[in-house]
Amino acid sequence: MREILLLVFLVLPLANAQQWAIAYGGGSVDEARSIQQTSDGGYIVAGWTDSFGVGGKDIWILKLDEEGNIEWQKTYGGSGNESAYSIQQTSDDGYIVAGYTESFGAGECDFWVLKLNENGEIPNCPHGSDTYAEVNETQVTPNETSATIVETTVKPQDTDVEPIDTDCTKTTICYFTYLKTTPYPLTMVVGEEKSFDLVLDWAPNGLKSYAIVLSMEENVSITDVTLPDWCFRYVEEKDYGWYVQCLDTNNEISEEATDIVLATINVIGAQAGTSDLFIQTVGSTPEGWMLGIMDDNAQPMFYENVTVDDAVVVCEIVPFPGCVNPPTDPDGDGLYEDTNGNGVKDVNDLFVLFNYMDWVESNGYTQYFDFNGNQDMDINDLFVLFNEIPT
């Protein structure tokens, strides 16, 4: 067993300066390659381990306090060998690590660069794990040495090096992307039918396919799901939600694409309240169909199911006095310009609001008719609405 051995001899003009020598390791070979003192007075250590991890050698990183106690320790790697050769603390108190990997990338052995947060984590990345190293105090005796100084003669030689451009393959192994809805939140009234988009924020390695299940809370019903034209697609309503499958057969979604619309979801508000959108992205359906959002390297982009909180807000706005239909929001901005509920903006909407501004306030509807945004119902709301009516 070979363990990481850190010999720290601090020669400082302070009486209470600490010196210590501690071994860290497990049951096999472990080695440190880089160490740096951190902004909190502790140390960050990087190297490799055969004692922990999931493959052969894995990158091993330990965060120590100023006395050498372990604050956290993690491995990073896959089925092959990995090692770190350099680590530096970054301005955001995280860490940047450089080394190599045999598990990922385009060839047998590739550069591997990891950006970690202050706790050694890469969000949404399955290639890291906690470790449990044994920590042993060691006894090291410093010895005086006597070195002989020898003059040397070095002859400098000019070299002729031609830089050559390279065309390497970049593979992003772990990254943070997320699903969102737009508009957010979607605001509607009870009984109204509207739609919103489910959007993938970023696809650094492109997008190959996705198979997901969509569902919402009981106060909102999904009535239809439409997929983009570039999809080879399949949509079916199930008793557990809407099963959605898409294959990018023509490679329309390339590397570094952003704001990718995955689906347009039609919903109807059944009762007042907010509703989350639930997106099942891992596991399988009751029929055994596998779920996932996969990039062009056939790697999953999500390792947990996703919830968009409060994606839809349903308001129980009753028709204005003298009107048959409830107000509607023709332009989808969350404000209900169509006060008389006839589906369009017209001058009658202005008259209805003018006559029933007190009714709006007394029913708690101010936020839906506050066209000037001052959180109050006043004459200026009428001026704003007047300017929105087509001439």
ABEGO torsion letter per residue (X at the ends): XBBBBBBBBBBBABAABBBBBBBBEBABBBBBABBBBBAAGBBBBBBBBAABEABBBBBBBBBBBAAGBBABBBBBEBABBBBBABBBBBAAGBBBBBBBBAABEABABBBBBBBBBAAGBBBGBAABBBBBBBBBBBBBBBBBBBBBBBBBBBBBBBBBBBBBBBBBBBBBABBBBBBBBOBOBBBBBBGBBBBBBBBBABBAAEBABBBBBBBBBAABBBABBBBBAABBBBBBBBAAEBBBBBBBAAGABBBGBBGBBABBBBBBBABBEBBBBBBBABEBBAAGBBBEBBBAAGBBABABBBBBBGABBBBBBBBBBGBABBBBBAAGAGBBABAAGAGBBBAAAAAAAAAAAAAAAAAGAAAAABAAGAGBBBAAAAAAAAAABBX
